[in-house]
Amino acid sequence: MHSLAISNAQHRRFTRPKHQAAPRRAPEAAGRTDSLAWGVDVRATPRRLSAHSSAARARKHAAALALSTSLLALVGCSGSGDAASAPSSSAARQASSPSPSLSVNAEDAAVIAAYTSSWDAQTKAYSKASSAGTDLKKTTTLRALLDIEHDLSVMRKAGQVTTGKPVINPKVVKVTGAKIPEATVTDCVDTTHWTLIDKSSKEKVPLPTTRLVKYVSTATLQQWGTRWMVTKLTAQEQPC
């Protein structure tokens, strides 16, 4: 839960300390370096979402579900049960910009589209505690992918999955033209309607009352060939 959490997690991951499933408790959300943050636990140190940090990306993005983005951090701020609506409107605005900035706008739109696709894949993976049958590896790699897979492993062992979707509102902060182009995205992840449940009983998993349901998350993307890939997700212990 690109992705999949300061779920205190960014919930890489949305962002994201490790947590052992106790009486049906959520994995830790230390800012995953994002992890699934089902709300970031403000008491956790900034790391992944695991339930303390994949609750703070369930390492910084699961104590919120604190998984790492990315469990991703069932944390969040505004934007996209689908994660696609915000990007498209943004892209539309950019497309109407003057021609001198057209290439920059197109690049930003590509970055947002890749970031949104990663979150879509993370959400699907967290809903079944497995990345199998998702496009996660097509949109997410390196640390972000490792954090999310860790969150998913924690969830499987705990017998937990998620229901609903996070809402995101990503914005491109900068794009650097290095040998390997890199982009930084900032987001406000809203995990209000993204719920961690027991897979068998379908009951909600109790989460820390101090967790952030809406939190700031940052992501790093790199351009590999013609494709932008999410390489790092960090759920911040900061409300939005």
C-alpha positions as a LaTeX table, in Angstrom:
\begin{tabular}{lrrr}
\hline
Residue & $x$ (\AA) & $y$ (\AA) & $z$ (\AA) \\
\hline
Met1 & 0.00 & 0.00 & 0.00 \\
His2 & 3.93 & 3.15 & $-5.54$ \\
Ser3 & 3.12 & 1.34 & $-3.04$ \\
Leu4 & 1.59 & 0.73 & $-2.46$ \\
Ala5 & 2.30 & 4.49 & 3.10 \\
Ile6 & 3.12 & 7.23 & 7.09 \\
Ser7 & 0.74 & 4.15 & 7.06 \\
Asn8 & 4.02 & 5.76 & 10.67 \\
Ala9 & 4.77 & 3.82 & 6.59 \\
Gln10 & 5.30 & 6.51 & 3.42 \\
His11 & 1.59 & 3.81 & 4.22 \\
Arg12 & 7.45 & 3.19 & $-0.08$ \\
Arg13 & 6.20 & 3.45 & 0.28 \\
Phe14 & 2.24 & 5.08 & 0.03 \\
Thr15 & 7.07 & 5.67 & 2.80 \\
Arg16 & 8.38 & 3.45 & 4.49 \\
Pro17 & 10.63 & $-0.11$ & 10.87 \\
Lys18 & 9.17 & $-3.51$ & 10.71 \\
His19 & 6.19 & $-4.76$ & 12.61 \\
Gln20 & 5.19 & $-8.27$ & 13.75 \\
Ala21 & 1.51 & $-9.00$ & 13.47 \\
Ala22 & 0.17 & $-9.04$ & 17.04 \\
Pro23 & $-3.54$ & $-9.44$ & 17.89 \\
Arg24 & $-4.48$ & $-8.33$ & 14.43 \\
Arg25 & $-2.48$ & $-5.15$ & 14.48 \\
Ala26 & $-1.18$ & $-3.31$ & 11.49 \\
Pro27 & 2.37 & $-3.60$ & 10.18 \\
Glu28 & 4.64 & $-0.71$ & 11.06 \\
Ala29 & 4.73 & 2.46 & 9.11 \\
Ala30 & 8.00 & 4.15 & 9.44 \\
Gly31 & 8.35 & 6.47 & 6.53 \\
Arg32 & 8.94 & 3.88 & 4.00 \\
Thr33 & 11.11 & 5.43 & 2.78 \\
Asp34 & 7.36 & 5.17 & 1.77 \\
Ser35 & 5.26 & 2.38 & 2.53 \\
Leu36 & 1.69 & 1.76 & 2.95 \\
Ala37 & 0.71 & 4.34 & 5.37 \\
Trp38 & $-2.73$ & 3.72 & 6.69 \\
Gly39 & $-2.22$ & 6.89 & 8.52 \\
Val40 & 1.19 & 7.93 & 9.69 \\
Asp41 & 1.92 & 7.42 & 13.36 \\
Val42 & 3.42 & 10.69 & 14.52 \\
Arg43 & 5.17 & 8.87 & 17.32 \\
Ala44 & 7.28 & 6.83 & 14.95 \\
Thr45 & 10.65 & 8.01 & 13.65 \\
Pro46 & 10.62 & 9.21 & 10.03 \\
Arg47 & 11.16 & 6.04 & 8.08 \\
Arg48 & 9.05 & 3.60 & 6.14 \\
Leu49 & 5.44 & 2.71 & 6.26 \\
Ser50 & 5.58 & $-0.78$ & 7.95 \\
Ala51 & 3.11 & $-0.22$ & 10.98 \\
His52 & 5.52 & 2.07 & 12.50 \\
Ser53 & 7.18 & 3.05 & 9.39 \\
Ser54 & 5.41 & 0.77 & 6.64 \\
Ala55 & 3.13 & 3.19 & 9.05 \\
Ala56 & 5.74 & 6.23 & 8.90 \\
Arg57 & 5.77 & 3.95 & 3.27 \\
Ala58 & 5.00 & 1.15 & 5.84 \\
Arg59 & 8.55 & 2.30 & 7.16 \\
Lys60 & 8.27 & 6.13 & 7.06 \\
His61 & 5.75 & 4.76 & 2.47 \\
Ala62 & 1.96 & 0.74 & 7.97 \\
Ala63 & 1.77 & 1.73 & 11.62 \\
Ala64 & $-0.73$ & 3.66 & 9.97 \\
Leu65 & $-1.00$ & 0.59 & 8.31 \\
Ala66 & 2.20 & 1.60 & 8.49 \\
Leu67 & 3.52 & $-0.39$ & 5.80 \\
Ser68 & 5.84 & 1.44 & 3.43 \\
Thr69 & 4.35 & 4.99 & $-0.33$ \\
Ser70 & 3.94 & 3.89 & $-0.48$ \\
Leu71 & 2.69 & $-0.54$ & 3.37 \\
Leu72 & 2.64 & 2.52 & 1.48 \\
Ala73 & 1.25 & 4.49 & 4.14 \\
Leu74 & $-2.41$ & 4.47 & 4.49 \\
Val75 & $-1.76$ & 8.13 & 4.86 \\
Gly76 & $-2.38$ & 10.72 & 2.33 \\
Cys77 & $-3.78$ & 13.91 & 1.10 \\
Ser78 & $-5.85$ & 14.65 & $-1.88$ \\
Gly79 & $-6.26$ & 13.29 & $-5.17$ \\
Ser80 & $-7.22$ & 10.14 & $-6.65$ \\
Gly81 & $-9.10$ & 7.19 & $-5.54$ \\
Asp82 & $-8.18$ & 6.53 & $-9.05$ \\
Ala83 & $-5.07$ & 8.57 & $-8.80$ \\
Ala84 & $-5.71$ & 9.34 & $-12.41$ \\
Ser85 & $-8.16$ & 12.21 & $-12.22$ \\
Ala86 & $-5.74$ & 14.73 & $-10.74$ \\
Pro87 & $-2.98$ & 13.96 & $-13.22$ \\
Ser88 & $-5.27$ & 14.26 & $-16.21$ \\
Ser89 & $-6.61$ & 17.66 & $-15.16$ \\
Ser90 & $-3.08$ & 18.76 & $-14.46$ \\
Ala91 & $-1.97$ & 17.52 & $-17.84$ \\
Ala92 & $-4.82$ & 19.39 & $-19.48$ \\
Arg93 & $-3.75$ & 22.63 & $-17.84$ \\
Gln94 & $-0.17$ & 22.03 & $-18.88$ \\
Ala95 & $-1.13$ & 21.27 & $-22.44$ \\
Ser96 & $-2.61$ & 24.74 & $-22.73$ \\
Ser97 & 0.64 & 26.40 & $-21.69$ \\
Pro98 & 2.70 & 28.48 & $-24.11$ \\
Ser99 & 4.86 & 26.54 & $-26.55$ \\
Pro100 & 8.17 & 27.46 & $-24.83$ \\
Ser101 & 7.14 & 25.39 & $-21.83$ \\
Leu102 & 5.33 & 22.71 & $-23.80$ \\
Ser103 & 8.14 & 20.18 & $-23.53$ \\
Val104 & 8.47 & 20.80 & $-19.79$ \\
Asn105 & 4.73 & 20.40 & $-19.31$ \\
Ala106 & 4.73 & 17.17 & $-21.31$ \\
Glu107 & 7.59 & 15.85 & $-19.20$ \\
Asp108 & 5.82 & 16.73 & $-15.95$ \\
Ala109 & 2.67 & 15.05 & $-17.24$ \\
Ala110 & 4.65 & 11.90 & $-18.03$ \\
Val111 & 6.12 & 11.91 & $-14.52$ \\
Ile112 & 2.70 & 12.33 & $-12.89$ \\
Ala113 & 1.24 & 9.59 & $-15.10$ \\
Ala114 & 4.01 & 7.18 & $-14.05$ \\
Tyr115 & 3.59 & 8.09 & $-10.39$ \\
Thr116 & $-0.17$ & 7.61 & $-10.59$ \\
Ser117 & 0.23 & 4.24 & $-12.32$ \\
Ser118 & 2.55 & 3.14 & $-9.53$ \\
Trp119 & $-0.06$ & 4.06 & $-6.91$ \\
Asp120 & $-2.76$ & 2.23 & $-8.87$ \\
Ala121 & $-0.58$ & $-0.89$ & $-8.91$ \\
Gln122 & 0.28 & $-0.51$ & $-5.22$ \\
Thr123 & $-3.38$ & $-0.18$ & $-4.26$ \\
Lys124 & $-4.24$ & $-3.34$ & $-6.20$ \\
Ala125 & $-1.32$ & $-5.22$ & $-4.63$ \\
Tyr126 & $-2.25$ & $-4.18$ & $-1.09$ \\
Ser127 & $-5.86$ & $-5.22$ & $-1.69$ \\
Lys128 & $-4.69$ & $-8.82$ & $-1.95$ \\
Ala129 & $-1.33$ & $-8.64$ & $-0.15$ \\
Ser130 & 0.48 & $-9.66$ & $-3.32$ \\
Ser131 & 2.01 & $-7.95$ & $-6.33$ \\
Ala132 & 1.17 & $-10.93$ & $-8.55$ \\
Gly133 & $-1.12$ & $-9.95$ & $-11.40$ \\
Thr134 & $-0.40$ & $-6.23$ & $-11.00$ \\
Asp135 & 1.74 & $-3.77$ & $-12.96$ \\
Leu136 & 3.81 & $-2.92$ & $-9.90$ \\
Lys137 & 7.13 & $-4.00$ & $-11.41$ \\
Lys138 & 6.37 & $-2.04$ & $-14.58$ \\
Thr139 & 6.07 & 1.23 & $-12.66$ \\
Thr140 & 8.10 & 0.78 & $-9.48$ \\
Thr141 & 11.63 & $-0.42$ & $-8.81$ \\
Leu142 & 14.70 & $-0.26$ & $-6.56$ \\
Arg143 & 14.03 & 0.84 & $-2.93$ \\
Ala144 & 10.37 & 1.64 & $-3.53$ \\
Leu145 & 9.67 & $-1.86$ & $-4.84$ \\
Leu146 & 11.62 & $-3.51$ & $-2.02$ \\
Asp147 & 9.68 & $-1.55$ & 0.59 \\
Ile148 & 6.33 & $-2.42$ & $-0.95$ \\
Glu149 & 7.19 & $-6.11$ & $-1.28$ \\
His150 & 8.25 & $-6.07$ & 2.37 \\
Asp151 & 4.89 & $-4.57$ & 3.34 \\
Leu152 & 3.04 & $-7.18$ & 1.32 \\
Ser153 & 5.01 & $-9.95$ & 3.01 \\
Val154 & 4.14 & $-8.54$ & 6.45 \\
Met155 & 0.48 & $-8.35$ & 5.47 \\
Arg156 & 0.37 & $-11.93$ & 4.18 \\
Lys157 & 1.85 & $-13.24$ & 7.41 \\
Ala158 & $-0.65$ & $-11.19$ & 9.42 \\
Gly159 & $-3.56$ & $-12.29$ & 7.23 \\
Gln160 & $-4.41$ & $-8.71$ & 6.29 \\
Val161 & $-5.47$ & $-6.89$ & 3.12 \\
Thr162 & $-6.89$ & $-3.47$ & 2.31 \\
Thr163 & $-10.19$ & $-2.22$ & 0.98 \\
Gly164 & $-11.02$ & 1.11 & $-0.62$ \\
Lys165 & $-8.48$ & 3.44 & $-2.19$ \\
Pro166 & $-6.20$ & 6.26 & $-1.13$ \\
Val167 & $-6.64$ & 9.72 & $-2.64$ \\
Ile168 & $-3.53$ & 11.40 & $-4.01$ \\
Asn169 & $-2.72$ & 14.86 & $-5.33$ \\
Pro170 & 0.80 & 14.73 & $-6.79$ \\
Lys171 & 2.80 & 17.66 & $-8.07$ \\
Val172 & 6.16 & 17.66 & $-9.81$ \\
Val173 & 8.70 & 19.64 & $-7.81$ \\
Lys174 & 11.62 & 19.35 & $-10.21$ \\
Val175 & 13.11 & 17.35 & $-13.02$ \\
Thr176 & 16.87 & 17.14 & $-13.48$ \\
Gly177 & 18.50 & 16.39 & $-16.81$ \\
Ala178 & 21.33 & 14.23 & $-15.55$ \\
Lys179 & 22.72 & 11.17 & $-17.32$ \\
Ile180 & 19.71 & 9.39 & $-15.87$ \\
Pro181 & 16.92 & 12.01 & $-15.70$ \\
Glu182 & 15.40 & 12.20 & $-12.23$ \\
Ala183 & 12.19 & 13.77 & $-10.99$ \\
Thr184 & 10.90 & 14.63 & $-7.53$ \\
Val185 & 7.19 & 14.52 & $-6.76$ \\
Thr186 & 5.45 & 15.79 & $-3.65$ \\
Asp187 & 2.03 & 14.51 & $-2.69$ \\
Cys188 & $-0.67$ & 14.72 & $-0.06$ \\
Val189 & $-1.99$ & 11.23 & 0.52 \\
Asp190 & $-5.44$ & 10.81 & 2.03 \\
Thr191 & $-6.07$ & 7.34 & 3.46 \\
Thr192 & $-9.46$ & 8.14 & 4.97 \\
His193 & $-11.21$ & 5.54 & 2.82 \\
Trp194 & $-8.28$ & 3.13 & 2.52 \\
Thr195 & $-8.83$ & 0.52 & 5.21 \\
Leu196 & $-6.69$ & $-2.30$ & 6.57 \\
Ile197 & $-8.80$ & $-5.37$ & 7.39 \\
Asp198 & $-8.44$ & $-8.96$ & 8.52 \\
Lys199 & $-8.67$ & $-11.08$ & 5.38 \\
Ser200 & $-10.78$ & $-13.80$ & 7.04 \\
Ser201 & $-13.12$ & $-11.87$ & 9.33 \\
Lys202 & $-13.26$ & $-8.75$ & 7.13 \\
Glu203 & $-13.04$ & $-6.69$ & 10.32 \\
Lys204 & $-10.99$ & $-3.50$ & 10.48 \\
Val205 & $-7.53$ & $-3.83$ & 11.97 \\
Pro206 & $-7.10$ & $-1.45$ & 14.94 \\
Leu207 & $-4.61$ & 1.30 & 14.12 \\
Pro208 & $-2.90$ & 3.91 & 16.33 \\
Thr209 & $-5.20$ & 6.82 & 17.09 \\
Thr210 & $-2.20$ & 9.14 & 16.71 \\
Arg211 & $-1.62$ & 8.21 & 13.08 \\
Leu212 & $-1.90$ & 10.78 & 10.32 \\
Val213 & $-4.75$ & 9.95 & 7.98 \\
Lys214 & $-3.58$ & 12.64 & 5.57 \\
Tyr215 & 0.15 & 13.04 & 5.19 \\
Val216 & 2.82 & 14.52 & 2.96 \\
Ser217 & 4.70 & 12.03 & 0.82 \\
Thr218 & 7.62 & 12.50 & $-1.54$ \\
Ala219 & 8.72 & 10.30 & $-4.41$ \\
Thr220 & 11.78 & 10.00 & $-6.59$ \\
Leu221 & 11.40 & 8.80 & $-10.18$ \\
Gln222 & 14.06 & 8.03 & $-12.78$ \\
Gln223 & 13.65 & 7.84 & $-16.52$ \\
Trp224 & 14.72 & 4.45 & $-17.78$ \\
Gly225 & 14.67 & 4.60 & $-21.54$ \\
Thr226 & 11.33 & 6.16 & $-22.40$ \\
Arg227 & 9.66 & 5.12 & $-19.16$ \\
Trp228 & 9.58 & 6.91 & $-15.81$ \\
Met229 & 9.93 & 4.55 & $-12.82$ \\
Val230 & 9.24 & 5.25 & $-9.13$ \\
Thr231 & 12.46 & 4.41 & $-7.29$ \\
Lys232 & 11.80 & 5.79 & $-3.82$ \\
Leu233 & 8.70 & 6.65 & $-1.76$ \\
Thr234 & 8.93 & 8.48 & 1.55 \\
Ala235 & 5.97 & 9.14 & 3.83 \\
Gln236 & 6.67 & 12.25 & 5.90 \\
Glu237 & 5.41 & 12.65 & 9.44 \\
Gln238 & 3.71 & 15.82 & 8.35 \\
Pro239 & $-0.05$ & 16.40 & 7.94 \\
Cys240 & $-1.47$ & 18.01 & 4.84 \\
\hline
\end{tabular}
